[in-house]
Protein backbone atom coordinates (compact mmCIF):
# COMPACT_ATOMS: atom_id res chain seq x y z
CA UNK A 1 0.00 0.00 0.00
CA UNK A 2 1.09 3.57 -0.56
CA UNK A 3 1.07 4.58 3.11
CA UNK A 4 3.55 1.83 4.10
CA UNK A 5 1.01 -0.34 5.93
CA UNK A 6 0.98 -4.10 5.41
CA UNK A 7 -2.08 -5.73 3.87
CA UNK A 8 -3.35 -8.61 5.98
CA UNK A 9 -5.71 -11.43 5.16
CA UNK A 10 -8.48 -12.68 7.48
CA UNK A 11 -6.09 -14.77 9.57
CA UNK A 12 -3.96 -11.81 10.63
CA UNK A 13 -1.03 -12.96 8.49
CA UNK A 14 0.62 -10.50 6.16
CA UNK A 15 -0.40 -11.32 2.61
CA UNK A 16 0.94 -10.48 -0.78
CA UNK A 17 -2.48 -9.44 -2.06
CA UNK A 18 -2.39 -12.11 -4.79
CA UNK A 19 -4.94 -14.88 -5.03
CA UNK A 20 -3.69 -18.39 -4.58
CA UNK A 21 -4.44 -21.08 -7.15
CA UNK A 22 -6.23 -24.08 -5.70
CA UNK A 23 -5.40 -23.10 -2.14
CA UNK A 24 -1.98 -24.74 -2.37
CA UNK A 25 -0.01 -21.56 -2.94
CA UNK A 26 1.49 -22.87 -6.16
CA UNK A 27 1.35 -20.64 -9.22
CA UNK A 28 -1.03 -21.65 -12.01
CA UNK A 29 0.32 -24.32 -14.33
CA UNK A 30 2.22 -26.23 -11.62
CA UNK A 31 1.07 -29.87 -11.38
CA UNK A 32 -0.80 -30.77 -8.20
CA UNK A 33 0.97 -32.80 -5.55
CA UNK A 34 -0.24 -36.36 -4.91
CA UNK A 35 -1.62 -35.23 -1.54
CA UNK A 36 -3.64 -32.41 -3.14
CA UNK A 37 -4.93 -34.78 -5.84
CA UNK A 38 -5.98 -37.34 -3.22
CA UNK A 39 -7.77 -34.69 -1.17
CA UNK A 40 -9.58 -33.38 -4.24
CA UNK A 41 -10.56 -36.90 -5.29
CA UNK A 42 -11.88 -37.69 -1.80
CA UNK A 43 -14.02 -34.57 -1.86
CA UNK A 44 -15.37 -35.43 -5.31
CA UNK A 45 -16.14 -38.92 -3.99
CA UNK A 46 -18.15 -37.44 -1.13
CA UNK A 47 -20.01 -35.23 -3.57
CA UNK A 48 -20.88 -38.22 -5.75
CA UNK A 49 -22.14 -40.28 -2.80
CA UNK A 50 -24.21 -37.45 -1.39
CA UNK A 51 -25.71 -36.62 -4.79
CA UNK A 52 -26.90 -40.20 -5.07
CA UNK A 53 -28.45 -40.04 -1.59
CA UNK A 54 -30.15 -36.72 -2.40
CA UNK A 55 -31.60 -38.13 -5.61
CA UNK A 56 -32.80 -41.26 -3.82
CA UNK A 57 -34.38 -39.15 -1.07
CA UNK A 58 -36.09 -36.96 -3.67
CA UNK A 59 -37.46 -40.06 -5.35
CA UNK A 60 -38.79 -41.34 -2.04
CA UNK A 61 -40.36 -37.96 -1.22
CA UNK A 62 -42.19 -37.98 -4.56
CA UNK A 63 -43.96 -41.13 -3.38
CA UNK A 64 -41.59 -43.53 -5.08
CA UNK A 65 -40.67 -46.90 -3.67
CA UNK A 66 -37.20 -48.42 -3.86
CA UNK A 67 -36.85 -52.20 -4.23
CA UNK A 68 -34.34 -52.29 -1.34
CA UNK A 69 -33.92 -50.84 2.14
CA UNK A 70 -31.71 -48.18 3.64
CA UNK A 71 -28.70 -50.41 4.39
CA UNK A 72 -28.36 -51.28 0.71
CA UNK A 73 -29.02 -47.65 -0.25
CA UNK A 74 -26.04 -46.54 1.87
CA UNK A 75 -23.91 -49.36 0.47
CA UNK A 76 -24.68 -48.19 -3.07
CA UNK A 77 -23.87 -44.60 -2.08
CA UNK A 78 -20.53 -45.78 -0.67
CA UNK A 79 -19.76 -47.66 -3.85
CA UNK A 80 -20.58 -44.59 -5.93
CA UNK A 81 -18.40 -42.42 -3.66
CA UNK A 82 -15.41 -44.76 -4.05
CA UNK A 83 -15.91 -45.01 -7.82
CA UNK A 84 -16.30 -41.28 -8.38
CA UNK A 85 -13.30 -40.56 -6.15
CA UNK A 86 -11.19 -43.06 -8.08
CA UNK A 87 -12.28 -41.65 -11.41
CA UNK A 88 -11.54 -38.10 -10.22
CA UNK A 89 -8.06 -39.12 -9.03
CA UNK A 90 -7.31 -40.93 -12.28
CA UNK A 91 -8.47 -38.14 -14.59
CA UNK A 92 -7.71 -34.90 -12.75
CA UNK A 93 -4.16 -34.56 -14.02
CA UNK A 94 -5.39 -35.03 -17.60
CA UNK A 95 -7.88 -32.20 -17.25
CA UNK A 96 -5.27 -29.85 -15.83
CA UNK A 97 -2.79 -30.80 -18.54
CA UNK A 98 -5.27 -29.88 -21.27
CA UNK A 99 -6.08 -26.57 -19.58
CA UNK A 100 -2.39 -25.58 -19.39
CA UNK A 101 -1.79 -25.97 -23.11
NURORO-313585 format. One record per residue (C-alpha): residue in one letter; x, y, z. Coordinates in Angstrom, 2 decimals, decimal comma, always signed. Each point is the difference from the previous one (the first is absolute). Example, Ala and Ser with C-alpha at 12.3 -4.5 7.8 and 13.67 -1.06 7.14 Angstrom:
// NURORO-313585
<rec><rest>A</rest><px>+12,30</px><py>-4,50</py><pz>+7,80</pz></rec>
<rec><rest>S</rest><px>+1,37</px><py>+3,44</py><pz>-0,66</pz></rec>
//
This chain:
// NURORO-313585
<rec><rest>X</rest><px>+0,00</px><py>+0,00</py><pz>+0,00</pz></rec>
<rec><rest>X</rest><px>+1,09</px><py>+3,57</py><pz>-0,56</pz></rec>
<rec><rest>X</rest><px>-0,02</px><py>+1,01</py><pz>+3,67</pz></rec>
<rec><rest>X</rest><px>+2,48</px><py>-2,75</py><pz>+0,99</pz></rec>
<rec><rest>X</rest><px>-2,54</px><py>-2,17</py><pz>+1,83</pz></rec>
<rec><rest>X</rest><px>-0,03</px><py>-3,76</py><pz>-0,52</pz></rec>
<rec><rest>X</rest><px>-3,06</px><py>-1,63</py><pz>-1,54</pz></rec>
<rec><rest>X</rest><px>-1,27</px><py>-2,88</py><pz>+2,11</pz></rec>
<rec><rest>X</rest><px>-2,36</px><py>-2,82</py><pz>-0,82</pz></rec>
<rec><rest>X</rest><px>-2,77</px><py>-1,25</py><pz>+2,32</pz></rec>
<rec><rest>X</rest><px>+2,39</px><py>-2,09</py><pz>+2,09</pz></rec>
<rec><rest>X</rest><px>+2,13</px><py>+2,96</py><pz>+1,06</pz></rec>
<rec><rest>X</rest><px>+2,93</px><py>-1,15</py><pz>-2,14</pz></rec>
<rec><rest>X</rest><px>+1,65</px><py>+2,46</py><pz>-2,33</pz></rec>
<rec><rest>X</rest><px>-1,02</px><py>-0,82</py><pz>-3,55</pz></rec>
<rec><rest>X</rest><px>+1,34</px><py>+0,84</py><pz>-3,39</pz></rec>
<rec><rest>X</rest><px>-3,42</px><py>+1,04</py><pz>-1,28</pz></rec>
<rec><rest>X</rest><px>+0,09</px><py>-2,67</py><pz>-2,73</pz></rec>
<rec><rest>X</rest><px>-2,55</px><py>-2,77</py><pz>-0,24</pz></rec>
<rec><rest>X</rest><px>+1,25</px><py>-3,51</py><pz>+0,45</pz></rec>
<rec><rest>X</rest><px>-0,75</px><py>-2,69</py><pz>-2,57</pz></rec>
<rec><rest>X</rest><px>-1,79</px><py>-3,00</py><pz>+1,45</pz></rec>
<rec><rest>X</rest><px>+0,83</px><py>+0,98</py><pz>+3,56</pz></rec>
<rec><rest>X</rest><px>+3,42</px><py>-1,64</py><pz>-0,23</pz></rec>
<rec><rest>X</rest><px>+1,97</px><py>+3,18</py><pz>-0,57</pz></rec>
<rec><rest>X</rest><px>+1,50</px><py>-1,31</py><pz>-3,22</pz></rec>
<rec><rest>X</rest><px>-0,14</px><py>+2,23</py><pz>-3,06</pz></rec>
<rec><rest>X</rest><px>-2,38</px><py>-1,01</py><pz>-2,79</pz></rec>
<rec><rest>X</rest><px>+1,35</px><py>-2,67</py><pz>-2,32</pz></rec>
<rec><rest>X</rest><px>+1,90</px><py>-1,91</py><pz>+2,71</pz></rec>
<rec><rest>X</rest><px>-1,15</px><py>-3,64</py><pz>+0,24</pz></rec>
<rec><rest>X</rest><px>-1,87</px><py>-0,90</py><pz>+3,18</pz></rec>
<rec><rest>X</rest><px>+1,77</px><py>-2,03</py><pz>+2,65</pz></rec>
<rec><rest>X</rest><px>-1,21</px><py>-3,56</py><pz>+0,64</pz></rec>
<rec><rest>X</rest><px>-1,38</px><py>+1,13</py><pz>+3,37</pz></rec>
<rec><rest>X</rest><px>-2,02</px><py>+2,82</py><pz>-1,60</pz></rec>
<rec><rest>X</rest><px>-1,29</px><py>-2,37</py><pz>-2,70</pz></rec>
<rec><rest>X</rest><px>-1,05</px><py>-2,56</py><pz>+2,62</pz></rec>
<rec><rest>X</rest><px>-1,79</px><py>+2,65</py><pz>+2,05</pz></rec>
<rec><rest>X</rest><px>-1,81</px><py>+1,31</py><pz>-3,07</pz></rec>
<rec><rest>X</rest><px>-0,98</px><py>-3,52</py><pz>-1,05</pz></rec>
<rec><rest>X</rest><px>-1,32</px><py>-0,79</py><pz>+3,49</pz></rec>
<rec><rest>X</rest><px>-2,14</px><py>+3,12</py><pz>-0,06</pz></rec>
<rec><rest>X</rest><px>-1,35</px><py>-0,86</py><pz>-3,45</pz></rec>
<rec><rest>X</rest><px>-0,77</px><py>-3,49</py><pz>+1,32</pz></rec>
<rec><rest>X</rest><px>-2,01</px><py>+1,48</py><pz>+2,86</pz></rec>
<rec><rest>X</rest><px>-1,86</px><py>+2,21</py><pz>-2,44</pz></rec>
<rec><rest>X</rest><px>-0,87</px><py>-2,99</py><pz>-2,18</pz></rec>
<rec><rest>X</rest><px>-1,26</px><py>-2,06</py><pz>+2,95</pz></rec>
<rec><rest>X</rest><px>-2,07</px><py>+2,83</py><pz>+1,41</pz></rec>
<rec><rest>X</rest><px>-1,50</px><py>+0,83</py><pz>-3,40</pz></rec>
<rec><rest>X</rest><px>-1,19</px><py>-3,58</py><pz>-0,28</pz></rec>
<rec><rest>X</rest><px>-1,55</px><py>+0,16</py><pz>+3,48</pz></rec>
<rec><rest>X</rest><px>-1,70</px><py>+3,32</py><pz>-0,81</pz></rec>
<rec><rest>X</rest><px>-1,45</px><py>-1,41</py><pz>-3,21</pz></rec>
<rec><rest>X</rest><px>-1,20</px><py>-3,13</py><pz>+1,79</pz></rec>
<rec><rest>X</rest><px>-1,58</px><py>+2,11</py><pz>+2,75</pz></rec>
<rec><rest>X</rest><px>-1,71</px><py>+2,19</py><pz>-2,60</pz></rec>
<rec><rest>X</rest><px>-1,37</px><py>-3,10</py><pz>-1,68</pz></rec>
<rec><rest>X</rest><px>-1,33</px><py>-1,28</py><pz>+3,31</pz></rec>
<rec><rest>X</rest><px>-1,57</px><py>+3,38</py><pz>+0,82</pz></rec>
<rec><rest>X</rest><px>-1,83</px><py>-0,02</py><pz>-3,34</pz></rec>
<rec><rest>X</rest><px>-1,77</px><py>-3,15</py><pz>+1,18</pz></rec>
<rec><rest>X</rest><px>+2,37</px><py>-2,40</py><pz>-1,70</pz></rec>
<rec><rest>X</rest><px>+0,92</px><py>-3,37</py><pz>+1,41</pz></rec>
<rec><rest>X</rest><px>+3,47</px><py>-1,52</py><pz>-0,19</pz></rec>
<rec><rest>X</rest><px>+0,35</px><py>-3,78</py><pz>-0,37</pz></rec>
<rec><rest>X</rest><px>+2,51</px><py>-0,09</py><pz>+2,89</pz></rec>
<rec><rest>X</rest><px>+0,42</px><py>+1,45</py><pz>+3,48</pz></rec>
<rec><rest>X</rest><px>+2,21</px><py>+2,66</py><pz>+1,50</pz></rec>
<rec><rest>X</rest><px>+3,01</px><py>-2,23</py><pz>+0,75</pz></rec>
<rec><rest>X</rest><px>+0,34</px><py>-0,87</py><pz>-3,68</pz></rec>
<rec><rest>X</rest><px>-0,66</px><py>+3,63</py><pz>-0,96</pz></rec>
<rec><rest>X</rest><px>+2,98</px><py>+1,11</py><pz>+2,12</pz></rec>
<rec><rest>X</rest><px>+2,13</px><py>-2,82</py><pz>-1,40</pz></rec>
<rec><rest>X</rest><px>-0,77</px><py>+1,17</py><pz>-3,54</pz></rec>
<rec><rest>X</rest><px>+0,81</px><py>+3,59</py><pz>+0,99</pz></rec>
<rec><rest>X</rest><px>+3,34</px><py>-1,18</py><pz>+1,41</pz></rec>
<rec><rest>X</rest><px>+0,77</px><py>-1,88</py><pz>-3,18</pz></rec>
<rec><rest>X</rest><px>-0,82</px><py>+3,07</py><pz>-2,08</pz></rec>
<rec><rest>X</rest><px>+2,18</px><py>+2,17</py><pz>+2,27</pz></rec>
<rec><rest>X</rest><px>+2,99</px><py>-2,34</py><pz>-0,39</pz></rec>
<rec><rest>X</rest><px>-0,50</px><py>-0,25</py><pz>-3,77</pz></rec>
<rec><rest>X</rest><px>-0,39</px><py>+3,73</py><pz>-0,56</pz></rec>
<rec><rest>X</rest><px>+3,00</px><py>+0,72</py><pz>+2,23</pz></rec>
<rec><rest>X</rest><px>+2,11</px><py>-2,50</py><pz>-1,93</pz></rec>
<rec><rest>X</rest><px>-1,09</px><py>+1,41</py><pz>-3,33</pz></rec>
<rec><rest>X</rest><px>+0,74</px><py>+3,55</py><pz>+1,19</pz></rec>
<rec><rest>X</rest><px>+3,48</px><py>-1,02</py><pz>+1,19</pz></rec>
<rec><rest>X</rest><px>+0,75</px><py>-1,81</py><pz>-3,25</pz></rec>
<rec><rest>X</rest><px>-1,16</px><py>+2,79</py><pz>-2,31</pz></rec>
<rec><rest>X</rest><px>+0,76</px><py>+3,24</py><pz>+1,84</pz></rec>
<rec><rest>X</rest><px>+3,55</px><py>+0,34</py><pz>-1,27</pz></rec>
<rec><rest>X</rest><px>-1,23</px><py>-0,47</py><pz>-3,58</pz></rec>
<rec><rest>X</rest><px>-2,49</px><py>+2,83</py><pz>+0,35</pz></rec>
<rec><rest>X</rest><px>+2,61</px><py>+2,35</py><pz>+1,42</pz></rec>
<rec><rest>X</rest><px>+2,48</px><py>-0,95</py><pz>-2,71</pz></rec>
<rec><rest>X</rest><px>-2,48</px><py>+0,92</py><pz>-2,73</pz></rec>
<rec><rest>X</rest><px>-0,81</px><py>+3,31</py><pz>+1,69</pz></rec>
<rec><rest>X</rest><px>+3,69</px><py>+0,99</py><pz>+0,19</pz></rec>
<rec><rest>X</rest><px>+0,60</px><py>-0,39</py><pz>-3,72</pz></rec>
//
